[in-house]
Amino acid sequence: MILPLFPLSICLLPQGFTQLRIFEPRYKRLVTESLKSGEGFGLCMLNSKNELMPIGTWVHIIDFETLDDGLLGISIEGQHRFKVNNFEVESDGLKRGDVSIIPDWPSSDLVDNQQYLSESLLQILEQYPTHLSHYNKEDFDNISWVCQRWLEIMPITAEEKYQCINSHNHEMTQELISSIIK
């Protein structure tokens, strides 16, 4: 599958939500193409050397608006993780990658000793009602989903996040979160 790629320093994973301000012409083109095709685009984290990391998230635009400052604002939702097999850089700097979908982390119900992770996340997200409105109450009962949302907001390096994202399930992320917030 070929996707236009949007490299950023943020992390967004499947079922996650965020908003972006679009101002560069190449990314305006990416948004236009994504809206016309309905296929979305790939969001890839940048490492500390400003290089594209090889695992990203296929996202879809769920809303857009003109912001008060005249810039384009888009709301996006993560769909699936992917691996970048290779990419090309077009004349305006837009990257377009050949990607392969990789399995999402399996869902897993919360157990008692994980409840504090879900409750703490909910307390944080209550301060951001726009974000919280995109999630269902039932989502907070899935430890895999909870760990992905924590990974999106935790102030750790892209390399640390990447190690977790590259794993096959939530367990490494859960251990990391537990070591930080206990």
Backbone hydrogen bonds, N-H to C=O, Kabsch-Sander energy under -0.5 kcal/mol:
donor,donor_aa,acceptor,acceptor_aa,energy
3,L,1,M,-0.5
3,L,97,G,-2.6
5,L,95,K,-3.2
6,F,42,G,-3.2
8,L,44,C,-2.6
15,Q,78,G,-2.6
16,G,13,L,-2.4
18,T,76,I,-1.9
20,L,74,I,-2.8
22,I,20,L,-0.5
22,I,72,L,-3.4
23,F,21,R,-0.5
27,Y,24,E,-0.8
28,K,24,E,-1.9
29,R,25,P,-2.2
30,L,26,R,-1.7
31,V,27,Y,-2.2
32,T,28,K,-2.5
33,E,29,R,-2.8
34,S,30,L,-2.5
35,L,31,V,-2.6
36,K,32,T,-2.4
37,S,33,E,-2.7
38,G,34,S,-2.0
40,G,34,S,-0.7
41,F,59,V,-1.8
42,G,4,P,-3.0
43,L,57,T,-2.8
44,C,6,F,-1.7
44,C,42,G,-0.6
45,M,55,I,-0.6
46,L,8,L,-1.4
47,N,51,E,-2.6
50,N,47,N,-2.2
53,M,45,M,-2.7
56,G,82,F,-2.2
57,T,43,L,-2.4
58,W,80,H,-3.4
59,V,41,F,-3.2
59,V,57,T,-0.5
60,H,77,E,-2.0
62,I,60,H,-0.5
62,I,75,S,-2.9
63,D,75,S,-1.3
65,E,73,G,-2.5
67,L,65,E,-0.6
67,L,71,L,-3.5
70,G,67,L,-2.5
72,L,22,I,-1.5
73,G,65,E,-3.4
74,I,20,L,-2.5
75,S,63,D,-2.8
76,I,18,T,-2.9
77,E,60,H,-2.2
78,G,16,G,-2.3
79,Q,58,W,-3.1
80,H,58,W,-1.0
81,R,102,I,-0.5
82,F,56,G,-2.5
83,K,100,S,-2.7
84,V,54,P,-3.2
85,N,83,K,-0.7
85,N,98,D,-2.8
86,N,98,D,-1.2
88,E,96,R,-2.4
90,E,88,E,-0.6
90,E,94,L,-3.1
93,G,90,E,-2.3
95,K,5,L,-0.7
96,R,88,E,-2.5
97,G,3,L,-3.1
98,D,86,N,-2.8
99,V,1,M,-3.3
99,V,97,G,-0.7
100,S,83,K,-2.2
102,I,81,R,-2.1
110,L,141,D,-2.4
114,Q,111,V,-2.4
115,Q,111,V,-0.6
115,Q,112,D,-1.2
117,L,114,Q,-1.2
118,S,114,Q,-1.2
119,E,115,Q,-2.7
120,S,116,Y,-2.4
121,L,117,L,-1.8
122,L,118,S,-2.4
123,Q,119,E,-2.2
124,I,120,S,-1.9
125,L,121,L,-2.8
126,E,122,L,-1.8
127,Q,124,I,-1.5
128,Y,125,L,-1.9
131,H,128,Y,-0.6
132,L,125,L,-0.5
132,L,128,Y,-2.5
133,S,129,P,-2.2
134,H,131,H,-1.9
135,Y,132,L,-1.9
139,D,136,N,-1.0
140,F,136,N,-0.6
140,F,137,K,-1.1
141,D,138,E,-2.0
142,N,139,D,-1.8
143,I,108,S,-2.3
143,I,141,D,-0.6
144,S,108,S,-0.6
146,V,142,N,-2.6
147,C,143,I,-2.6
148,Q,144,S,-1.8
149,R,145,W,-2.2
150,W,146,V,-2.3
151,L,147,C,-2.4
152,E,148,Q,-1.7
153,I,149,R,-1.2
153,I,150,W,-0.5
154,M,150,W,-2.1
156,I,154,M,-1.9
161,K,157,T,-2.3
162,Y,158,A,-2.9
163,Q,159,E,-1.8
164,C,160,E,-1.4
165,I,161,K,-3.0
166,N,162,Y,-2.6
167,S,164,C,-1.6
174,Q,170,H,-2.7
175,E,171,E,-2.3
176,L,172,M,-2.1
177,I,173,T,-3.0
178,S,174,Q,-2.7
179,S,175,E,-2.0
180,I,176,L,-1.3
180,I,177,I,-0.6
181,I,177,I,-2.8
182,K,178,S,-1.1
